[in-house]
Amino acid sequence: MDLDRFSSRRSTVYGRDGVVATSQPLAAEAGIETLREGGNAFDAAVATAAALNVVEPTSTGIGGDVFALYRTADGEVGAMRACGGAPEGATRERVRDSLAAENGEDAAAVEMPMHGPHTVTVPGTARGWETTVRELGRLTLADVLEPAIGYAMDGYPVSGVVSAQWQHGEELFTDDHARAAFLPADRAPRVGETVSLPRLGRTMERIAEEGADVVYEGEVAEAIAEEVQSKGGFMTVEDLASFEPEFLDPVSTTYKGVEVFELPPNNQGLIALEALNIAEEIGAGEHPAGSVESVHAFAEAMKLAFVDGHHYITDPEYEEIPPLASKAYARQRAAEIDMEEPAEADIGVPKAPAEDADTVLLCVADDEGNVVSYINSRFAGFGSGLVAGETGVALQNRGASFSLDADHPNRLEPGKRPFHTLVPAVAKFGEADWAAFGVMGGYMQPQGHLQTLSNVVDHGMSIQAALDAPRWRYREDGTLALEGRLAADVGAPLDRMGHDVSVLHSGMFGGAEFVRNEDGTLSGATEPRKDGQVGAY
């Protein structure tokens, strides 16, 4: 599917009682159905996320993690992190020795792989869903899982972007039970082809009946541990049983009077906030949208934030993390930016696996005043390549972000949570004007926050126009990548300025969702580079 030739248009969608924005239309419909049946935004968020596990299984699943940032009807701004850590038995020495024996390498030379059993961390999704509904919703977990179970058991037609992403599974899945779960025709489903995922559907039915404990202490937990251990990993049922989600205080800053809330470490939220502070300090948003000066200024701010974030951000229980979101620190960093030429910056910590990771995002607003940004991921497409027995649960490879270097801030340690790319966000534009938003896609996520907010705040774009606008992204290899339609306008002058310019296809610039409650008027926008849709009523 050639996204660069996509020439359709979208408008901001408005609703009175509820809006759901996400990357797959059937999932958006699941959220709207849940709102119509009496659920609030949090119930709808879980219903939508669960549906995405089925209709966009390439990017998300029960074997992954989930995060939320939200503003409740009574005015609370909060965050939830449902993200597990490395197994207790996964010391650097054991993992290094295991990898060396498997690959016939010197133990001192091995690095964390992208796939396989040592990349599997404890999944947070099922308990994250259950906690969201119990603490913030109105319905039961069984209620909100019903649409997803229907799609899994009865089947659904596969959409275009998802079909293209599904092809990755043809090479990744080598075990018969994994291929049976996700390649029922022994190949990726074609666009419009109806597919069902009954193994996953039966597991969801069990979660609906027994609760999330079945994934952490019951038969699904046993299947996960057996799968990982059979491949040489160290996950145990005890690792799974000890997991609990956390409610956190968000971190925040202001950008031209708009208060922006992000998740604290172990996520990229501080990177987005530092970049916003630096950009404001150097007046990046005062330049015309999409101009050479604008792209240069914002990209330079982003570079510095990446350097700091990738040096310091890790699990805060293992390392102290400086206040990267402070205005005073941003003023110091801003002084290093040259508006005439780009700086060289090494953002290569942690290493490459996180740069182009896949995930799903959804945003919901309801008529009570709740807005929620909810992000659910297995990391890279289909995760580690391991599927837990007959459960249909594909396990994440978030542990690929760990390092086996003892001096690395994101070094592997038992129980430690890895550096996480997922950053849902909330913005307060006014006392009665709140938005939930985010941008999927590895290291594109904080860069997308920066660009999307600037489009709305600096240039007065509608939320859909803000998502439609062409994007840039600073790459780990030092290149400044531009979307084709932006490169046509500013690629050559940016190259002459000294940027190492590259042009990437539109699918590499993330997937954004945005909902807003502006004095009681609900609106939503979705990513034109995905299959997405905004449902409203």
BABA-791455 format. One record per residue (C-alpha): x, y, z; residue in three letters. Coordinates in steps of 0.05 Angstrom, whole numbers, padded with zeros to 5 digits, always signed. Layout:
% residues N
XYZALA ...
***
This chain:
% residues 537
+00000+00000+00000MET +00033+00064-00023ASP +00018+00115+00031LEU +00057+00169-00005ASP +00005+00169-00061ARG -00054+00172-00013PHE -00094+00232-00036SER -00158+00229+00005SER -00175+00282+00056ARG -00204+00282+00125ARG -00241+00332+00168SER -00242+00339+00243THR -00299+00297+00269VAL -00347+00327+00321TYR -00394+00292+00369GLY -00438+00310+00427ARG -00434+00248+00472ASP -00368+00214+00455GLY -00310+00209+00406VAL -00260+00152+00395VAL -00199+00161+00351ALA -00155+00102+00333THR -00118+00068+00276SER -00170+00016+00255GLN -00244+00029+00241PRO -00271-00034+00273LEU -00235-00018+00338ALA -00263+00053+00338ALA -00332+00023+00330GLU -00320-00022+00390ALA -00305+00040+00432GLY -00367+00077+00407ILE -00410+00016+00421GLU -00384+00014+00492THR -00401+00088+00502LEU -00471+00078+00475ARG -00482+00020+00523GLU -00467+00064+00584GLY -00392+00060+00590GLY -00348+00121+00601ASN -00284+00140+00565ALA -00243+00091+00605PHE -00289+00032+00590ASP -00287+00052+00517ALA -00211+00057+00518ALA -00204-00015+00542VAL -00256-00039+00492ALA -00220-00005+00436THR -00151-00030+00459ALA -00177-00101+00464ALA -00208-00097+00395ALA -00141-00072+00367LEU -00108-00134+00396ASN -00151-00172+00346VAL -00159-00127+00286VAL -00088-00098+00288GLU -00051-00157+00320PRO +00013-00139+00285THR +00026-00081+00334SER -00007-00098+00400THR -00029-00155+00443GLY -00041-00185+00512ILE +00033-00203+00512GLY +00052-00129+00513GLY +00046-00068+00558ASP -00005-00012+00566VAL -00001+00060+00590PHE -00052+00115+00601ALA -00053+00189+00612LEU -00120+00220+00628TYR -00160+00277+00656ARG -00223+00254+00694THR -00290+00289+00697ALA -00275+00313+00767ASP -00210+00346+00745GLY -00157+00296+00764GLU -00098+00289+00716VAL -00068+00221+00725GLY -00027+00166+00693ALA -00025+00091+00694MET +00036+00048+00678ARG +00024-00027+00666ALA +00094-00047+00645CYS +00131-00108+00672GLY +00205-00119+00681GLY +00257-00171+00665ALA +00251-00239+00697PRO +00284-00246+00765GLU +00330-00299+00736GLY +00353-00255+00678ALA +00420-00231+00702THR +00468-00202+00650ARG +00515-00260+00661GLU +00462-00314+00651ARG +00434-00280+00590VAL +00502-00267+00560ARG +00524-00339+00571ASP +00459-00366+00542SER +00465-00323+00480LEU +00538-00341+00471ALA +00523-00416+00476ALA +00465-00410+00428GLU +00503-00370+00375ASN +00573-00399+00385GLY +00601-00331+00403GLU +00648-00303+00456ASP +00605-00284+00516ALA +00639-00217+00522ALA +00619-00198+00451ALA +00545-00215+00451VAL +00491-00162+00452GLU +00417-00163+00467MET +00381-00192+00407PRO +00319-00162+00374MET +00277-00226+00381HIS +00275-00289+00422GLY +00263-00310+00495PRO +00312-00261+00527HIS +00273-00202+00499THR +00208-00222+00534VAL +00191-00178+00594THR +00130-00188+00639VAL +00069-00165+00600PRO +00026-00111+00633GLY -00034-00109+00586THR -00086-00154+00618ALA -00078-00127+00688ARG -00074-00057+00660GLY -00141-00066+00625TRP -00172-00095+00688GLU -00145-00040+00732THR -00169+00014+00684THR -00240-00012+00684VAL -00242-00026+00759ARG -00213+00040+00782GLU -00238+00089+00729LEU -00293+00056+00689GLY -00366+00037+00701ARG -00373-00030+00665LEU -00343-00099+00677THR -00282-00127+00643LEU -00327-00179+00610ALA -00371-00123+00582ASP -00313-00086+00549VAL -00280-00148+00521LEU -00343-00170+00485GLU -00331-00134+00419PRO -00259-00160+00414ALA -00281-00231+00428ILE -00333-00225+00373GLY -00282-00202+00322TYR -00234-00257+00342ALA -00284-00314+00340MET -00330-00291+00283ASP -00277-00260+00239GLY -00267-00192+00207TYR -00240-00165+00140PRO -00168-00142+00145VAL -00152-00069+00129SER -00097-00045+00082GLY -00041-00021+00128VAL -00051-00080+00175VAL -00048-00130+00118SER +00020-00100+00096ALA +00047-00103+00167GLN +00022-00175+00176TRP +00071-00200+00124GLN +00127-00193+00175HIS +00098-00252+00212GLY +00111-00299+00154GLU +00186-00296+00169GLU +00183-00284+00244LEU +00138-00342+00265PHE +00173-00408+00257THR +00137-00453+00307ASP +00075-00489+00284ASP +00032-00464+00341HIS +00053-00392+00328ALA +00036-00398+00254ARG -00030-00431+00270ALA -00048-00373+00315ALA -00032-00316+00268PHE -00023-00346+00198LEU -00083-00392+00193PRO -00074-00397+00117ALA +00001-00404+00127ASP +00009-00333+00100ARG -00010-00262+00118ALA -00083-00245+00102PRO -00095-00202+00041ARG -00131-00135+00041VAL -00205-00147+00053GLY -00196-00220+00068GLU -00235-00245+00128THR -00193-00275+00183VAL -00210-00302+00252SER -00163-00313+00311LEU -00200-00365+00353PRO -00141-00382+00399ARG -00135-00309+00419LEU -00210-00304+00424GLY -00214-00363+00472ARG -00161-00332+00516THR -00200-00267+00518MET -00262-00306+00537GLU -00224-00335+00595ARG -00200-00266+00617ILE -00272-00242+00613ALA -00296-00301+00656GLU -00238-00308+00706GLU -00205-00239+00706GLY -00134-00220+00689ALA -00106-00269+00741ASP -00111-00324+00689VAL -00055-00289+00651VAL -00011-00280+00713TYR -00025-00339+00758GLU -00068-00388+00718GLY -00062-00431+00656GLU -00042-00374+00610VAL +00014-00355+00658ALA +00038-00427+00657GLU +00037-00427+00581ALA +00077-00361+00578ILE +00130-00387+00626ALA +00135-00454+00591GLU +00142-00421+00523GLU +00199-00375+00545VAL +00235-00428+00584GLN +00230-00479+00528SER +00268-00430+00484LYS +00323-00418+00536GLY +00294-00358+00573GLY +00283-00346+00647PHE +00210-00324+00655MET +00172-00358+00711THR +00100-00358+00735VAL +00126-00324+00798GLU +00152-00266+00755ASP +00083-00259+00724LEU +00044-00266+00790ALA +00083-00211+00824SER +00064-00158+00772PHE +00016-00100+00789GLU +00001-00036+00750PRO +00018+00031+00780GLU -00018+00098+00783PHE +00032+00155+00776LEU +00036+00230+00779ASP +00048+00256+00709PRO +00106+00302+00692VAL +00089+00368+00657SER +00111+00434+00628THR +00079+00492+00592THR +00087+00510+00519TYR +00063+00581+00505LYS +00012+00575+00561GLY -00012+00505+00543VAL +00002+00455+00598GLU +00027+00389+00571VAL +00026+00326+00614PHE +00069+00264+00599GLU +00087+00199+00632LEU +00149+00200+00677PRO +00207+00151+00666PRO +00217+00096+00646ASN +00183+00128+00585ASN +00202+00181+00534GLN +00156+00234+00565GLY +00213+00276+00592LEU +00244+00278+00522ILE +00181+00309+00494ALA +00177+00360+00551LEU +00250+00380+00546GLU +00244+00389+00470ALA +00183+00433+00479LEU +00219+00476+00531ASN +00281+00484+00486ILE +00237+00499+00425ALA +00199+00553+00464GLU +00265+00583+00489GLU +00293+00591+00418ILE +00227+00614+00387GLY +00221+00554+00341ALA +00146+00563+00333GLY +00152+00634+00309GLU +00175+00612+00241HIS +00124+00593+00187PRO +00099+00521+00191ALA +00141+00474+00149GLY +00194+00527+00134SER +00269+00514+00133VAL +00277+00556+00196GLU +00221+00519+00232SER +00246+00449+00215VAL +00317+00467+00233HIS +00299+00499+00300ALA +00252+00443+00323PHE +00300+00388+00300ALA +00358+00419+00338GLU +00315+00423+00401ALA +00296+00351+00390MET +00368+00328+00383LYS +00388+00356+00450LEU +00328+00326+00485ALA +00344+00258+00454PHE +00417+00261+00477VAL +00395+00276+00548ASP +00337+00229+00550GLY +00374+00170+00521HIS +00431+00181+00570HIS +00390+00187+00633TYR +00321+00154+00624ILE +00313+00084+00652THR +00274+00051+00707ASP +00275+00104+00763PRO +00280+00050+00816GLU +00350+00035+00791TYR +00379+00103+00773GLU +00366+00175+00794GLU +00340+00217+00735ILE +00353+00292+00733PRO +00297+00342+00722PRO +00302+00344+00646LEU +00235+00381+00640ALA +00257+00443+00678SER +00255+00511+00643LYS +00322+00529+00674ALA +00356+00469+00644TYR +00324+00483+00576ALA +00354+00553+00577ARG +00423+00523+00586GLN +00413+00473+00530ARG +00382+00525+00483ALA +00446+00567+00487ALA +00481+00511+00449GLU +00437+00516+00387ILE +00463+00550+00326ASP +00407+00575+00281MET +00453+00576+00221GLU +00479+00504+00221GLU +00462+00438+00253PRO +00499+00407+00311ALA +00526+00337+00310GLU +00490+00295+00361ALA +00496+00222+00380ASP +00428+00196+00404ILE +00449+00124+00399GLY +00433+00105+00472VAL +00394+00060+00478PRO +00408+00025+00413LYS +00370+00018+00348ALA +00313-00031+00363PRO +00269+00023+00393ALA +00275+00072+00335GLU +00221+00043+00290ASP +00179+00002+00338ALA +00105-00010+00326ASP +00047+00003+00372THR -00025+00025+00374VAL -00056+00087+00404LEU -00127+00107+00418LEU -00157+00170+00448CYS -00227+00177+00477VAL -00269+00235+00503ALA -00338+00229+00534ASP -00393+00279+00552ASP -00376+00276+00626GLU -00309+00310+00615GLY -00263+00249+00615ASN -00208+00248+00563VAL -00157+00191+00559VAL -00097+00175+00516SER -00086+00100+00518TYR -00027+00065+00486ILE -00017-00010+00480ASN +00044-00044+00449SER +00083-00108+00439ARG +00143-00066+00415PHE +00166-00090+00346ALA +00116-00121+00298GLY +00089-00185+00330PHE +00140-00178+00386GLY +00192-00231+00404SER +00168-00284+00354GLY +00144-00328+00412LEU +00071-00347+00421VAL +00051-00378+00488ALA +00028-00448+00472GLY -00043-00453+00447GLU -00065-00387+00478THR -00055-00343+00417GLY -00016-00294+00461VAL +00045-00267+00423ALA +00098-00243+00472LEU +00131-00175+00469GLN +00205-00162+00456ASN +00210-00098+00498ARG +00272-00127+00531GLY +00310-00116+00466ALA +00320-00045+00492SER +00364-00070+00549PHE +00439-00069+00544SER +00488-00122+00569LEU +00539-00067+00583ASP +00546-00059+00658ALA +00558+00016+00651ASP +00498+00029+00607HIS +00441+00068+00641PRO +00391+00019+00611ASN +00431-00043+00629ARG +00394-00108+00641LEU +00380-00124+00714GLU +00331-00174+00745PRO +00262-00143+00755GLY +00282-00079+00719LYS +00235-00046+00669ARG +00267-00028+00603PRO +00269+00041+00570PHE +00200+00049+00541HIS +00180+00088+00479THR +00105+00093+00495LEU +00082+00163+00513VAL +00008+00180+00516PRO -00004+00254+00531ALA -00056+00304+00555VAL -00058+00379+00542ALA -00095+00434+00578LYS -00111+00490+00530PHE -00158+00525+00580GLY -00199+00512+00642GLU -00253+00478+00601ALA -00210+00457+00542ASP -00173+00391+00549TRP -00143+00344+00498ALA -00115+00274+00497ALA -00066+00256+00442PHE -00005+00217+00422GLY +00037+00195+00363VAL +00056+00122+00353MET +00122+00097+00327GLY +00186+00086+00368GLY +00230+00148+00370TYR +00180+00185+00327MET +00134+00191+00388GLN +00164+00252+00424PRO +00180+00284+00356GLN +00107+00276+00336GLY +00084+00308+00401HIS +00129+00368+00386LEU +00104+00377+00315GLN +00031+00363+00329THR +00027+00412+00387LEU +00065+00465+00349SER +00015+00459+00291ASN -00043+00471+00338VAL -00012+00522+00386VAL +00035+00561+00340ASP -00004+00559+00276HIS -00077+00551+00297GLY -00089+00489+00256MET -00150+00446+00269SER -00132+00381+00303ILE -00141+00342+00238GLN -00099+00391+00198ALA -00046+00385+00251ALA -00042+00310+00239LEU -00045+00317+00163ASP +00014+00365+00159ALA +00079+00335+00132PRO +00130+00313+00183ARG +00205+00307+00195TRP +00242+00262+00242ARG +00313+00262+00269TYR +00343+00193+00260ARG +00391+00155+00304GLU +00442+00153+00247ASP +00445+00229+00247GLY +00402+00240+00186THR +00343+00288+00183LEU +00288+00249+00149ALA +00233+00286+00113LEU +00166+00263+00087GLU +00166+00269+00011GLY +00119+00329+00006ARG +00160+00367+00058LEU +00226+00348+00024ALA +00200+00379-00041ALA +00196+00447-00007ASP +00254+00449+00042VAL +00298+00389+00029GLY +00350+00424-00014ALA +00359+00486+00031PRO +00364+00442+00093LEU +00417+00401+00058ASP +00456+00464+00040ARG +00451+00486+00113MET +00489+00423+00132GLY +00434+00373+00150HIS +00443+00303+00125ASP +00375+00300+00092VAL +00339+00235+00073SER +00269+00222+00047VAL +00228+00166+00078LEU +00159+00140+00059HIS +00100+00167+00098SER +00092+00103+00139GLY +00156+00120+00176MET +00129+00184+00207PHE +00085+00155+00261GLY +00011+00148+00274GLY -00025+00203+00313ALA -00092+00207+00347GLU -00123+00269+00379PHE -00188+00283+00417VAL -00210+00347+00449ARG -00265+00371+00495ASN -00271+00446+00483GLU -00324+00476+00528ASP -00366+00413+00521GLY -00357+00405+00446THR -00322+00339+00431LEU -00277+00330+00370SER -00230+00278+00344GLY -00176+00270+00290ALA -00139+00209+00266THR -00076+00193+00228GLU -00082+00195+00152PRO -00021+00150+00146ARG -00059+00092+00179LYS -00125+00056+00168ASP -00155+00098+00224GLY -00222+00128+00238GLN -00256+00173+00287VAL -00321+00147+00315GLY -00369+00198+00344ALA -00441+00203+00367TYR 
***
